[in-house]
Amino acid sequence: MPGPIAATGGDISWVFIELGAAAVGLAVLARLANRYGFSAIPLYLLAGLAFGNGGLLPLDFSEQFIHVGAEIGILLLLFMLGLEYTGEELWASLRTGLPAGAVDCILNFSPGVIAGFIMGWSPLAAVLLGGVTYISSSGVIAKVLVELGWQNNPETPTLLSILVLEDLAMAVFLPLVAVLLVGQGVMAGFIAVVGGLVTVGAVLFVALRYGTAISNTVFHRVDEIIVLTTFGIVLLVAGIAQRLQISAAVGAFLVGVTLSGPMVEQAHRVLAPLRDLFAAIFFFFFALQIDPATLPSALLPAGGLGVMTTLTKLLTGWWAARHARLPAAGGVRAGAALVARGEFSIVIASLGVSAGLEPQLGPLSAAYVLLLAVLGPVLAHLVESLPSAGYRPRGQI
């Protein structure tokens, strides 16, 4: 008797062919980007736009499979970014980064809210648009940092502290908005928020107190064991974090922070190929979900918001660097990296779209995110050559 795969061999074969063709196509785009020295992220996004619903050549992908692969890509990106920093460095960065986080919120949340009111939207819809313009894309930025080798730049801890504070802000923002959209009281959202923040604090405490012991326990000389152990822990912690209304990306990042010593080098070596594969899938899948037909009418307001919030993110990075006593060039680099918007902005917009809050919220957010997801990496590459004289060693926050 044929097995389940054999029984549906025709369907499975087309899934394999389409996924294989997509992977080869992404490889070609990565080669092109590598040859000419720019980020592959915009090419991945444009490819997804071309092959998604309403694109030039729509492909019937297994949506659940691609979606899971894309989410794994984000988790691995943030996990391996967390490997670059110890718990002590993260704690110091968060303590000193609170003023920069507040400036980031004020400068980048306000444009979306103001634009929503100007367009005549309801207060809740305007607040959602404020969330879309506020939150930078951890996934895109993590990829840019890896591509440009900025992990060890002195401004990177400050940049990461802003990203982590943004994700923690989402741990407050998303539950509150969700309960308001369905008409529940603020108290229900408040309880979820408190539970999430307590969990983040607990994980950070474990990283500071027991990080070395955990790393020694997890470490093994056999690559297979390292892959299975670390990959499993990342998925478990990210899943638990998500259930507790915390960003799964924050959970994965904190797992990376917890590990130290020889474990870090081995995890880098064995997991980097998986990270690159699933990260490419994430950016491709993100653009697959955007119908190009909805974009033209939203391009003008999205472009205006994009210009405004590009300037505010650049100002955020510059201010944060100056506050941390770093050269202005580091601030420009940090601001350029912060420009990219992505996964969280779409999550926020989808809440309002699902609730039928404002018809233009979806297309406007999609156009805005696509513009800045392309502009962010390009801008980061343009400012890469700025002088770095006068930097202090990493870890001196």
Sequence and secondary structure as in RCSB ss.txt:
>XXXX:A:sequence
MPGPIAATGGDISWVFIELGAAAVGLAVLARLANRYGFSAIPLYLLAGLAFGNGGLLPLDFSEQFIHVGAEIGIL
LLLFMLGLEYTGEELWASLRTGLPAGAVDCILNFSPGVIAGFIMGWSPLAAVLLGGVTYISSSGVIAKVLVELGW
QNNPETPTLLSILVLEDLAMAVFLPLVAVLLVGQGVMAGFIAVVGGLVTVGAVLFVALRYGTAISNTVFHRVDEI
IVLTTFGIVLLVAGIAQRLQISAAVGAFLVGVTLSGPMVEQAHRVLAPLRDLFAAIFFFFFALQIDPATLPSALL
PAGGLGVMTTLTKLLTGWWAARHARLPAAGGVRAGAALVARGEFSIVIASLGVSAGLEPQLGPLSAAYVLLLAVL
GPVLAHLVESLPSAGYRPRGQI
>XXXX:A:secstr
   HHHHTHHHHHHHHHHHHHHHHHHHHHHHHHHHHTS SHHHHHHHHHHHSTTSSS     HHHHHHHHHHHHH
HHHHHHHTTS HHHHHHHHHHHHHHHHHHHHHHHHHHHHHHHHTT  HHHHHHHHHHHH   HHHHHHHHHHHT 
TT TTHHHHHHHHHHHHHHHHHHHHHHHHHHTT  HHHHHHHHHHHHHHHHHHHHHHHHHHHHHHHHH  S HHH
HHHHHHHHHHHHHHHHHHTTS HHHHHHHHHHH  THHHHHHHHHHHHHHHHHHHHHHHHHHHT  GGGSGGGHH
HHHHHHHHHHHHHHHHHHHHHHHTT  HHHHHHHHHHHT   HHHHHHHHHHHHTT  TTHHHHHHHHHHHHHHH
HHHHHHHTTTS  TT   TT  
